[in-house]
Amino acid sequence: MLGNMITPEQLVESVVGRNLCMAYVQEFGKEDETSAADEFRRFLFDVSFVEGASDQGRASFGWDESGKPLSGNELVMAVESSLVDQGVNLANLPGAVARKLDEFDLDAMPTGAAGRDLLRAALTRAVDELHLWGQPLDAEERIAASAPVRAALVRVAAHILASEGAAGWNRPHDSARQMVVYFPGRNETPAPKRKWWQKKTEQPAIELHAHQREAEAIAQILADDAAENAKAEARDSEYRRKHPGREYSGVWWSFPTFTLASSTPPTELGTPKILHFQEDSFGDERASSWHVNPHNLNIYEVAHHTDWADICAKYPRTMTSQNWYTWSENTGRTGEWVIPAWELMARDFDGIHLTTSAYLEMTGAAVPVPDLGTAGQWASTLAGWSPDITYYFAPISVDEDSRQEWHRDEDGQWQPGAGR
């Protein structure tokens, strides 16, 4: 059964949704420097440059039409002059971007395989460029968040949601289509060092992959995570009491602990989705994947913000002191923060799945939790998740014969094989 599908209006309310819409227009015809998309890219670059000229720490340099090097205020003034020559009102840069979007011919967008490739590239870019650890919106994101541009992006969002590539964004967890992925040096923990009392011939136990852990080990991971969170919340609460208003960032994510097994289905290319869709990715060059054996686990579906709010209220884990600054910076909201307590949720469910639609609706946005406390007191958010990902609170198994190596080619695209 398909879950809720995000609406165009909801899509442009989240930072990742707006990033997706902007990337969709910019990724079209990327190699064609004469295309309308390229014209929009260059225009948006100039507008964003002027908008962000005063951002702290921003370094800028360039050249004028004669090749004379420019830097600092000279360059800003040159770009501003160019925009004025194009009829742009510098006091209303968002309005100029909105007009460009209104003029963009969405009917020229490709369909079929090319359309799916375009949307996948746009989603990859939108997810990868997120920075939800408390960094303020950059210039392009501020422009996209403005009222006129947000209104213009609704048309782009509607086009995206009606396209073939978005057809499965509300699809629930399918145990027959799951793949686990490990990245060398990131998911694999080296063997522990030999203890002083061990003989040289004794080999220390090697850390298992997450999908190889048994129920007892998973329960211990969840218990340790809960204890660490309680300690961190108490520590940061004391810090806030002693230093009221001081900005700091700690645990900024809201997904289950890193050490649980997780999976995503494949794209239409056969590549695991997690290879493409990672928030602020690490730039991995190689990976290994296995197919998960079909199972009958009880997976909780998050297909809408109400699904997330329900488990936040039923299994609450307070995150206010750890995330008051980071999540307020991301969402613009101040107040109490909560996420699900995974160790409690694991008593009733074997895992949790987030649809792509729900990911786009809630990532970087404040999600009210009305069934907890007084009205408006508590909220939650998504940060650090990936579209269409499942985290497991129970053991799973994989088809060991299905192991596939992956590498990035010279164009940065994932290809099968170990590569060079």
TORKOL-4160 file (C-alpha; in steps of 0.2 Angstrom, whole numbers, padded with zeros to 4 digits, m for minus):
420
<pt num="1" X="0000" Y="0000" Z="0000"/>
<pt num="2" X="0007" Y="0017" Z="m0005"/>
<pt num="3" X="0009" Y="0030" Z="0008"/>
<pt num="4" X="0005" Y="0049" Z="0008"/>
<pt num="5" X="0013" Y="0058" Z="m0006"/>
<pt num="6" X="0020" Y="0076" Z="m0003"/>
<pt num="7" X="0012" Y="0090" Z="m0011"/>
<pt num="8" X="0021" Y="0104" Z="m0022"/>
<pt num="9" X="0017" Y="0116" Z="m0008"/>
<pt num="10" X="0024" Y="0105" Z="0005"/>
<pt num="11" X="0040" Y="0101" Z="m0005"/>
<pt num="12" X="0045" Y="0120" Z="m0006"/>
<pt num="13" X="0043" Y="0122" Z="0013"/>
<pt num="14" X="0058" Y="0111" Z="0017"/>
<pt num="15" X="0076" Y="0117" Z="0013"/>
<pt num="16" X="0080" Y="0100" Z="0004"/>
<pt num="17" X="0064" Y="0102" Z="m0006"/>
<pt num="18" X="0069" Y="0119" Z="m0012"/>
<pt num="19" X="0086" Y="0113" Z="m0015"/>
<pt num="20" X="0079" Y="0099" Z="m0026"/>
<pt num="21" X="0068" Y="0111" Z="m0036"/>
<pt num="22" X="0083" Y="0123" Z="m0039"/>
<pt num="23" X="0095" Y="0108" Z="m0043"/>
<pt num="24" X="0082" Y="0101" Z="m0055"/>
<pt num="25" X="0082" Y="0117" Z="m0066"/>
<pt num="26" X="0101" Y="0119" Z="m0065"/>
<pt num="27" X="0105" Y="0100" Z="m0069"/>
<pt num="28" X="0095" Y="0101" Z="m0085"/>
<pt num="29" X="0106" Y="0102" Z="m0100"/>
<pt num="30" X="0121" Y="0104" Z="m0089"/>
<pt num="31" X="0134" Y="0102" Z="m0103"/>
<pt num="32" X="0125" Y="0114" Z="m0115"/>
<pt num="33" X="0132" Y="0131" Z="m0112"/>
<pt num="34" X="0119" Y="0139" Z="m0124"/>
<pt num="35" X="0104" Y="0131" Z="m0115"/>
<pt num="36" X="0091" Y="0141" Z="m0105"/>
<pt num="37" X="0096" Y="0131" Z="m0090"/>
<pt num="38" X="0114" Y="0136" Z="m0091"/>
<pt num="39" X="0108" Y="0154" Z="m0093"/>
<pt num="40" X="0098" Y="0152" Z="m0077"/>
<pt num="41" X="0113" Y="0144" Z="m0068"/>
<pt num="42" X="0125" Y="0159" Z="m0072"/>
<pt num="43" X="0111" Y="0171" Z="m0067"/>
<pt num="44" X="0108" Y="0162" Z="m0051"/>
<pt num="45" X="0127" Y="0162" Z="m0048"/>
<pt num="46" X="0128" Y="0180" Z="m0050"/>
<pt num="47" X="0113" Y="0184" Z="m0039"/>
<pt num="48" X="0119" Y="0172" Z="m0025"/>
<pt num="49" X="0136" Y="0180" Z="m0026"/>
<pt num="50" X="0129" Y="0197" Z="m0023"/>
<pt num="51" X="0117" Y="0191" Z="m0010"/>
<pt num="52" X="0132" Y="0182" Z="m0001"/>
<pt num="53" X="0145" Y="0196" Z="m0003"/>
<pt num="54" X="0144" Y="0201" Z="0015"/>
<pt num="55" X="0144" Y="0183" Z="0022"/>
<pt num="56" X="0158" Y="0181" Z="0035"/>
<pt num="57" X="0174" Y="0173" Z="0029"/>
<pt num="58" X="0168" Y="0173" Z="0010"/>
<pt num="59" X="0183" Y="0175" Z="m0001"/>
<pt num="60" X="0180" Y="0182" Z="m0019"/>
<pt num="61" X="0191" Y="0185" Z="m0034"/>
<pt num="62" X="0188" Y="0185" Z="m0053"/>
<pt num="63" X="0191" Y="0195" Z="m0069"/>
<pt num="64" X="0182" Y="0208" Z="m0079"/>
<pt num="65" X="0178" Y="0206" Z="m0098"/>
<pt num="66" X="0195" Y="0213" Z="m0102"/>
<pt num="67" X="0204" Y="0200" Z="m0091"/>
<pt num="68" X="0208" Y="0212" Z="m0078"/>
<pt num="69" X="0209" Y="0203" Z="m0061"/>
<pt num="70" X="0196" Y="0209" Z="m0048"/>
<pt num="71" X="0194" Y="0205" Z="m0030"/>
<pt num="72" X="0183" Y="0210" Z="m0015"/>
<pt num="73" X="0172" Y="0226" Z="m0018"/>
<pt num="74" X="0178" Y="0228" Z="m0035"/>
<pt num="75" X="0171" Y="0211" Z="m0040"/>
<pt num="76" X="0155" Y="0214" Z="m0031"/>
<pt num="77" X="0152" Y="0230" Z="m0040"/>
<pt num="78" X="0156" Y="0223" Z="m0057"/>
<pt num="79" X="0144" Y="0209" Z="m0054"/>
<pt num="80" X="0131" Y="0221" Z="m0048"/>
<pt num="81" X="0133" Y="0232" Z="m0063"/>
<pt num="82" X="0131" Y="0217" Z="m0074"/>
<pt num="83" X="0114" Y="0213" Z="m0066"/>
<pt num="84" X="0108" Y="0230" Z="m0067"/>
<pt num="85" X="0112" Y="0230" Z="m0086"/>
<pt num="86" X="0100" Y="0215" Z="m0087"/>
<pt num="87" X="0087" Y="0225" Z="m0078"/>
<pt num="88" X="0088" Y="0218" Z="m0061"/>
<pt num="89" X="0083" Y="0228" Z="m0046"/>
<pt num="90" X="0097" Y="0225" Z="m0033"/>
<pt num="91" X="0085" Y="0229" Z="m0019"/>
<pt num="92" X="0074" Y="0214" Z="m0025"/>
<pt num="93" X="0086" Y="0200" Z="m0030"/>
<pt num="94" X="0073" Y="0186" Z="m0025"/>
<pt num="95" X="0060" Y="0194" Z="m0037"/>
<pt num="96" X="0072" Y="0193" Z="m0051"/>
<pt num="97" X="0076" Y="0175" Z="m0048"/>
<pt num="98" X="0057" Y="0171" Z="m0047"/>
<pt num="99" X="0054" Y="0180" Z="m0064"/>
<pt num="100" X="0067" Y="0169" Z="m0072"/>
<pt num="101" X="0059" Y="0153" Z="m0064"/>
<pt num="102" X="0042" Y="0159" Z="m0071"/>
<pt num="103" X="0050" Y="0160" Z="m0088"/>
<pt num="104" X="0058" Y="0143" Z="m0088"/>
<pt num="105" X="0050" Y="0131" Z="m0100"/>
<pt num="106" X="0047" Y="0115" Z="m0090"/>
<pt num="107" X="0039" Y="0107" Z="m0105"/>
<pt num="108" X="0057" Y="0105" Z="m0112"/>
<pt num="109" X="0062" Y="0094" Z="m0098"/>
<pt num="110" X="0066" Y="0076" Z="m0104"/>
<pt num="111" X="0055" Y="0061" Z="m0100"/>
<pt num="112" X="0058" Y="0043" Z="m0099"/>
<pt num="113" X="0076" Y="0037" Z="m0094"/>
<pt num="114" X="0083" Y="0054" Z="m0097"/>
<pt num="115" X="0070" Y="0062" Z="m0086"/>
<pt num="116" X="0074" Y="0049" Z="m0072"/>
<pt num="117" X="0092" Y="0052" Z="m0074"/>
<pt num="118" X="0089" Y="0071" Z="m0072"/>
<pt num="119" X="0079" Y="0069" Z="m0057"/>
<pt num="120" X="0091" Y="0057" Z="m0049"/>
<pt num="121" X="0105" Y="0069" Z="m0052"/>
<pt num="122" X="0095" Y="0084" Z="m0044"/>
<pt num="123" X="0090" Y="0074" Z="m0029"/>
<pt num="124" X="0108" Y="0068" Z="m0027"/>
<pt num="125" X="0114" Y="0086" Z="m0027"/>
<pt num="126" X="0100" Y="0092" Z="m0016"/>
<pt num="127" X="0104" Y="0079" Z="m0002"/>
<pt num="128" X="0123" Y="0081" Z="m0003"/>
<pt num="129" X="0123" Y="0100" Z="m0002"/>
<pt num="130" X="0113" Y="0099" Z="0015"/>
<pt num="131" X="0122" Y="0106" Z="0030"/>
<pt num="132" X="0111" Y="0103" Z="0045"/>
<pt num="133" X="0124" Y="0104" Z="0059"/>
<pt num="134" X="0119" Y="0122" Z="0062"/>
<pt num="135" X="0127" Y="0131" Z="0048"/>
<pt num="136" X="0116" Y="0145" Z="0042"/>
<pt num="137" X="0108" Y="0145" Z="0025"/>
<pt num="138" X="0120" Y="0150" Z="0011"/>
<pt num="139" X="0115" Y="0164" Z="m0001"/>
<pt num="140" X="0107" Y="0153" Z="m0014"/>
<pt num="141" X="0097" Y="0144" Z="0000"/>
<pt num="142" X="0091" Y="0161" Z="0007"/>
<pt num="143" X="0085" Y="0166" Z="m0010"/>
<pt num="144" X="0076" Y="0150" Z="m0012"/>
<pt num="145" X="0068" Y="0152" Z="0005"/>
<pt num="146" X="0061" Y="0170" Z="0000"/>
<pt num="147" X="0043" Y="0172" Z="m0003"/>
<pt num="148" X="0043" Y="0176" Z="m0021"/>
<pt num="149" X="0055" Y="0162" Z="m0026"/>
<pt num="150" X="0046" Y="0149" Z="m0015"/>
<pt num="151" X="0030" Y="0153" Z="m0024"/>
<pt num="152" X="0039" Y="0151" Z="m0041"/>
<pt num="153" X="0046" Y="0135" Z="m0036"/>
<pt num="154" X="0029" Y="0127" Z="m0033"/>
<pt num="155" X="0027" Y="0125" Z="m0052"/>
<pt num="156" X="0044" Y="0116" Z="m0053"/>
<pt num="157" X="0039" Y="0105" Z="m0038"/>
<pt num="158" X="0022" Y="0100" Z="m0046"/>
<pt num="159" X="0032" Y="0096" Z="m0062"/>
<pt num="160" X="0044" Y="0085" Z="m0052"/>
<pt num="161" X="0030" Y="0076" Z="m0043"/>
<pt num="162" X="0021" Y="0072" Z="m0059"/>
<pt num="163" X="0037" Y="0065" Z="m0067"/>
<pt num="164" X="0041" Y="0046" Z="m0069"/>
<pt num="165" X="0056" Y="0048" Z="m0057"/>
<pt num="166" X="0045" Y="0052" Z="m0042"/>
<pt num="167" X="0033" Y="0038" Z="m0045"/>
<pt num="168" X="0040" Y="0027" Z="m0031"/>
<pt num="169" X="0043" Y="0041" Z="m0018"/>
<pt num="170" X="0029" Y="0035" Z="m0007"/>
<pt num="171" X="0033" Y="0017" Z="m0008"/>
<pt num="172" X="0034" Y="0007" Z="0008"/>
<pt num="173" X="0048" Y="m0004" Z="0014"/>
<pt num="174" X="0049" Y="m0020" Z="0002"/>
<pt num="175" X="0060" Y="m0033" Z="0011"/>
<pt num="176" X="0063" Y="m0041" Z="m0006"/>
<pt num="177" X="0072" Y="m0026" Z="m0013"/>
<pt num="178" X="0084" Y="m0021" Z="0000"/>
<pt num="179" X="0103" Y="m0019" Z="m0001"/>
<pt num="180" X="0115" Y="m0015" Z="0013"/>
<pt num="181" X="0131" Y="m0005" Z="0009"/>
<pt num="182" X="0148" Y="m0004" Z="0017"/>
<pt num="183" X="0161" Y="0009" Z="0014"/>
<pt num="184" X="0179" Y="0004" Z="0016"/>
<pt num="185" X="0187" Y="0013" Z="0031"/>
<pt num="186" X="0170" Y="0020" Z="0037"/>
<pt num="187" X="0158" Y="0005" Z="0041"/>
<pt num="188" X="0172" Y="m0008" Z="0044"/>
<pt num="189" X="0180" Y="m0007" Z="0062"/>
<pt num="190" X="0198" Y="m0013" Z="0062"/>
<pt num="191" X="0201" Y="m0028" Z="0073"/>
<pt num="192" X="0205" Y="m0023" Z="0091"/>
<pt num="193" X="0223" Y="m0022" Z="0097"/>
<pt num="194" X="0229" Y="m0037" Z="0106"/>
<pt num="195" X="0229" Y="m0036" Z="0125"/>
<pt num="196" X="0245" Y="m0036" Z="0135"/>
<pt num="197" X="0241" Y="m0053" Z="0142"/>
<pt num="198" X="0237" Y="m0061" Z="0125"/>
<pt num="199" X="0250" Y="m0072" Z="0116"/>
<pt num="200" X="0256" Y="m0066" Z="0100"/>
<pt num="201" X="0248" Y="m0081" Z="0091"/>
<pt num="202" X="0231" Y="m0076" Z="0098"/>
<pt num="203" X="0220" Y="m0066" Z="0086"/>
<pt num="204" X="0208" Y="m0053" Z="0094"/>
<pt num="205" X="0190" Y="m0054" Z="0089"/>
<pt num="206" X="0186" Y="m0044" Z="0073"/>
<pt num="207" X="0171" Y="m0032" Z="0074"/>
<pt num="208" X="0156" Y="m0039" Z="0064"/>
<pt num="209" X="0147" Y="m0029" Z="0050"/>
<pt num="210" X="0131" Y="m0022" Z="0057"/>
<pt num="211" X="0120" Y="m0034" Z="0048"/>
<pt num="212" X="0129" Y="m0049" Z="0056"/>
<pt num="213" X="0125" Y="m0044" Z="0074"/>
<pt num="214" X="0113" Y="m0055" Z="0084"/>
<pt num="215" X="0098" Y="m0048" Z="0094"/>
<pt num="216" X="0108" Y="m0047" Z="0111"/>
<pt num="217" X="0121" Y="m0036" Z="0103"/>
<pt num="218" X="0108" Y="m0025" Z="0095"/>
<pt num="219" X="0099" Y="m0023" Z="0111"/>
<pt num="220" X="0116" Y="m0018" Z="0120"/>
<pt num="221" X="0119" Y="m0005" Z="0106"/>
<pt num="222" X="0102" Y="0003" Z="0109"/>
<pt num="223" X="0104" Y="0003" Z="0127"/>
<pt num="224" X="0122" Y="0011" Z="0126"/>
<pt num="225" X="0115" Y="0024" Z="0114"/>
<pt num="226" X="0101" Y="0028" Z="0126"/>
<pt num="227" X="0113" Y="0030" Z="0141"/>
<pt num="228" X="0125" Y="0041" Z="0131"/>
<pt num="229" X="0111" Y="0052" Z="0126"/>
<pt num="230" X="0104" Y="0054" Z="0144"/>
<pt num="231" X="0122" Y="0058" Z="0149"/>
<pt num="232" X="0124" Y="0071" Z="0135"/>
<pt num="233" X="0107" Y="0079" Z="0138"/>
<pt num="234" X="0111" Y="0081" Z="0157"/>
<pt num="235" X="0129" Y="0088" Z="0153"/>
<pt num="236" X="0122" Y="0100" Z="0140"/>
<pt num="237" X="0108" Y="0106" Z="0151"/>
<pt num="238" X="0121" Y="0111" Z="0164"/>
<pt num="239" X="0131" Y="0120" Z="0151"/>
<pt num="240" X="0116" Y="0130" Z="0145"/>
<pt num="241" X="0112" Y="0134" Z="0163"/>
<pt num="242" X="0130" Y="0141" Z="0165"/>
<pt num="243" X="0131" Y="0149" Z="0148"/>
<pt num="244" X="0114" Y="0155" Z="0143"/>
<pt num="245" X="0113" Y="0160" Z="0125"/>
<pt num="246" X="0130" Y="0153" Z="0120"/>
<pt num="247" X="0130" Y="0145" Z="0103"/>
<pt num="248" X="0137" Y="0127" Z="0101"/>
<pt num="249" X="0133" Y="0111" Z="0091"/>
<pt num="250" X="0134" Y="0094" Z="0097"/>
<pt num="251" X="0124" Y="0079" Z="0091"/>
<pt num="252" X="0114" Y="0086" Z="0077"/>
<pt num="253" X="0106" Y="0071" Z="0069"/>
<pt num="254" X="0090" Y="0062" Z="0072"/>
<pt num="255" X="0092" Y="0045" Z="0065"/>
<pt num="256" X="0096" Y="0029" Z="0075"/>
<pt num="257" X="0114" Y="0026" Z="0080"/>
<pt num="258" X="0127" Y="0024" Z="0067"/>
<pt num="259" X="0131" Y="0006" Z="0072"/>
<pt num="260" X="0113" Y="m0002" Z="0067"/>
<pt num="261" X="0111" Y="m0010" Z="0051"/>
<pt num="262" X="0103" Y="0000" Z="0037"/>
<pt num="263" X="0097" Y="m0003" Z="0019"/>
<pt num="264" X="0090" Y="0005" Z="0004"/>
<pt num="265" X="0082" Y="m0002" Z="m0012"/>
<pt num="266" X="0091" Y="0000" Z="m0028"/>
<pt num="267" X="0089" Y="0013" Z="m0041"/>
<pt num="268" X="0083" Y="0009" Z="m0059"/>
<pt num="269" X="0102" Y="0008" Z="m0063"/>
<pt num="270" X="0104" Y="m0006" Z="m0050"/>
<pt num="271" X="0115" Y="0004" Z="m0039"/>
<pt num="272" X="0110" Y="0005" Z="m0020"/>
<pt num="273" X="0101" Y="0022" Z="m0017"/>
<pt num="274" X="0112" Y="0026" Z="m0002"/>
<pt num="275" X="0127" Y="0028" Z="m0014"/>
<pt num="276" X="0118" Y="0042" Z="m0022"/>
<pt num="277" X="0108" Y="0050" Z="m0008"/>
<pt num="278" X="0119" Y="0055" Z="0007"/>
<pt num="279" X="0117" Y="0071" Z="0017"/>
<pt num="280" X="0134" Y="0080" Z="0016"/>
<pt num="281" X="0142" Y="0064" Z="0009"/>
<pt num="282" X="0160" Y="0059" Z="0014"/>
<pt num="283" X="0165" Y="0058" Z="m0004"/>
<pt num="284" X="0168" Y="0039" Z="m0004"/>
<pt num="285" X="0176" Y="0032" Z="m0019"/>
<pt num="286" X="0172" Y="0013" Z="m0016"/>
<pt num="287" X="0159" Y="0003" Z="m0008"/>
<pt num="288" X="0152" Y="m0015" Z="m0006"/>
<pt num="289" X="0134" Y="m0021" Z="m0006"/>
<pt num="290" X="0124" Y="m0036" Z="m0002"/>
<pt num="291" X="0106" Y="m0040" Z="m0005"/>
<pt num="292" X="0096" Y="m0043" Z="0011"/>
<pt num="293" X="0086" Y="m0059" Z="0012"/>
<pt num="294" X="0067" Y="m0056" Z="0012"/>
<pt num="295" X="0060" Y="m0056" Z="0030"/>
<pt num="296" X="0044" Y="m0054" Z="0039"/>
<pt num="297" X="0050" Y="m0040" Z="0051"/>
<pt num="298" X="0038" Y="m0028" Z="0058"/>
<pt num="299" X="0044" Y="m0012" Z="0050"/>
<pt num="300" X="0037" Y="0005" Z="0056"/>
<pt num="301" X="0033" Y="0016" Z="0041"/>
<pt num="302" X="0036" Y="0035" Z="0041"/>
<pt num="303" X="0027" Y="0041" Z="0026"/>
<pt num="304" X="0020" Y="0058" Z="0033"/>
<pt num="305" X="0025" Y="0070" Z="0047"/>
<pt num="306" X="0011" Y="0063" Z="0057"/>
<pt num="307" X="0019" Y="0046" Z="0057"/>
<pt num="308" X="0035" Y="0054" Z="0064"/>
<pt num="309" X="0026" Y="0064" Z="0077"/>
<pt num="310" X="0016" Y="0049" Z="0083"/>
<pt num="311" X="0032" Y="0039" Z="0088"/>
<pt num="312" X="0040" Y="0055" Z="0095"/>
<pt num="313" X="0025" Y="0056" Z="0107"/>
<pt num="314" X="0024" Y="0038" Z="0111"/>
<pt num="315" X="0043" Y="0035" Z="0114"/>
<pt num="316" X="0050" Y="0052" Z="0118"/>
<pt num="317" X="0068" Y="0056" Z="0119"/>
<pt num="318" X="0072" Y="0073" Z="0125"/>
<pt num="319" X="0085" Y="0082" Z="0114"/>
<pt num="320" X="0082" Y="0100" Z="0119"/>
<pt num="321" X="0099" Y="0104" Z="0127"/>
<pt num="322" X="0109" Y="0095" Z="0114"/>
<pt num="323" X="0100" Y="0103" Z="0099"/>
<pt num="324" X="0093" Y="0119" Z="0105"/>
<pt num="325" X="0105" Y="0129" Z="0094"/>
<pt num="326" X="0107" Y="0118" Z="0079"/>
<pt num="327" X="0089" Y="0113" Z="0076"/>
<pt num="328" X="0083" Y="0131" Z="0079"/>
<pt num="329" X="0096" Y="0137" Z="0067"/>
<pt num="330" X="0090" Y="0124" Z="0054"/>
<pt num="331" X="0071" Y="0127" Z="0057"/>
<pt num="332" X="0069" Y="0145" Z="0064"/>
<pt num="333" X="0059" Y="0137" Z="0078"/>
<pt num="334" X="0064" Y="0139" Z="0097"/>
<pt num="335" X="0057" Y="0127" Z="0110"/>
<pt num="336" X="0058" Y="0109" Z="0116"/>
<pt num="337" X="0065" Y="0096" Z="0105"/>
<pt num="338" X="0061" Y="0077" Z="0105"/>
<pt num="339" X="0065" Y="0062" Z="0094"/>
<pt num="340" X="0060" Y="0044" Z="0096"/>
<pt num="341" X="0069" Y="0034" Z="0109"/>
<pt num="342" X="0075" Y="0019" Z="0099"/>
<pt num="343" X="0077" Y="0007" Z="0113"/>
<pt num="344" X="0059" Y="0009" Z="0118"/>
<pt num="345" X="0053" Y="0008" Z="0100"/>
<pt num="346" X="0063" Y="m0008" Z="0097"/>
<pt num="347" X="0051" Y="m0016" Z="0110"/>
<pt num="348" X="0037" Y="m0015" Z="0098"/>
<pt num="349" X="0045" Y="m0014" Z="0080"/>
<pt num="350" X="0059" Y="m0022" Z="0071"/>
<pt num="351" X="0064" Y="m0007" Z="0061"/>
<pt num="352" X="0059" Y="0010" Z="0054"/>
<pt num="353" X="0058" Y="0015" Z="0036"/>
<pt num="354" X="0057" Y="0033" Z="0029"/>
<pt num="355" X="0049" Y="0036" Z="0012"/>
<pt num="356" X="0057" Y="0048" Z="0000"/>
<pt num="357" X="0042" Y="0058" Z="0001"/>
<pt num="358" X="0042" Y="0060" Z="0020"/>
<pt num="359" X="0061" Y="0063" Z="0019"/>
<pt num="360" X="0058" Y="0078" Z="0007"/>
<pt num="361" X="0044" Y="0084" Z="0018"/>
<pt num="362" X="0052" Y="0085" Z="0035"/>
<pt num="363" X="0071" Y="0086" Z="0033"/>
<pt num="364" X="0077" Y="0102" Z="0040"/>
<pt num="365" X="0059" Y="0107" Z="0045"/>
<pt num="366" X="0051" Y="0108" Z="0062"/>
<pt num="367" X="0038" Y="0094" Z="0064"/>
<pt num="368" X="0025" Y="0098" Z="0078"/>
<pt num="369" X="0022" Y="0084" Z="0091"/>
<pt num="370" X="0005" Y="0089" Z="0097"/>
<pt num="371" X="0002" Y="0074" Z="0108"/>
<pt num="372" X="0016" Y="0078" Z="0119"/>
<pt num="373" X="0015" Y="0092" Z="0133"/>
<pt num="374" X="0005" Y="0108" Z="0129"/>
<pt num="375" X="0001" Y="0115" Z="0112"/>
<pt num="376" X="0017" Y="0120" Z="0102"/>
<pt num="377" X="0028" Y="0115" Z="0116"/>
<pt num="378" X="0037" Y="0101" Z="0108"/>
<pt num="379" X="0043" Y="0098" Z="0090"/>
<pt num="380" X="0055" Y="0087" Z="0081"/>
<pt num="381" X="0065" Y="0087" Z="0064"/>
<pt num="382" X="0074" Y="0075" Z="0052"/>
<pt num="383" X="0093" Y="0077" Z="0050"/>
<pt num="384" X="0106" Y="0065" Z="0044"/>
<pt num="385" X="0093" Y="0053" Z="0036"/>
<pt num="386" X="0093" Y="0047" Z="0018"/>
<pt num="387" X="0078" Y="0045" Z="0007"/>
<pt num="388" X="0070" Y="0028" Z="0007"/>
<pt num="389" X="0081" Y="0021" Z="0021"/>
<pt num="390" X="0077" Y="0007" Z="0033"/>
<pt num="391" X="0086" Y="0005" Z="0050"/>
<pt num="392" X="0084" Y="m0012" Z="0059"/>
<pt num="393" X="0082" Y="m0015" Z="0077"/>
<pt num="394" X="0082" Y="m0034" Z="0074"/>
<pt num="395" X="0094" Y="m0046" Z="0066"/>
<pt num="396" X="0094" Y="m0047" Z="0047"/>
<pt num="397" X="0104" Y="m0058" Z="0035"/>
<pt num="398" X="0111" Y="m0056" Z="0018"/>
<pt num="399" X="0114" Y="m0066" Z="0002"/>
<pt num="400" X="0133" Y="m0068" Z="0004"/>
<pt num="401" X="0134" Y="m0073" Z="m0014"/>
<pt num="402" X="0126" Y="m0056" Z="m0020"/>
<pt num="403" X="0141" Y="m0046" Z="m0014"/>
<pt num="404" X="0145" Y="m0032" Z="m0027"/>
<pt num="405" X="0159" Y="m0020" Z="m0027"/>
<pt num="406" X="0156" Y="m0002" Z="m0033"/>
<pt num="407" X="0168" Y="0012" Z="m0038"/>
<pt num="408" X="0166" Y="0030" Z="m0044"/>
<pt num="409" X="0172" Y="0033" Z="m0062"/>
<pt num="410" X="0181" Y="0048" Z="m0069"/>
<pt num="411" X="0164" Y="0058" Z="m0070"/>
<pt num="412" X="0160" Y="0054" Z="m0052"/>
<pt num="413" X="0147" Y="0041" Z="m0056"/>
<pt num="414" X="0145" Y="0024" Z="m0047"/>
<pt num="415" X="0149" Y="0009" Z="m0058"/>
<pt num="416" X="0150" Y="m0010" Z="m0054"/>
<pt num="417" X="0167" Y="m0017" Z="m0050"/>
<pt num="418" X="0182" Y="m0013" Z="m0039"/>
<pt num="419" X="0189" Y="0000" Z="m0051"/>
<pt num="420" X="0208" Y="0004" Z="m0051"/>
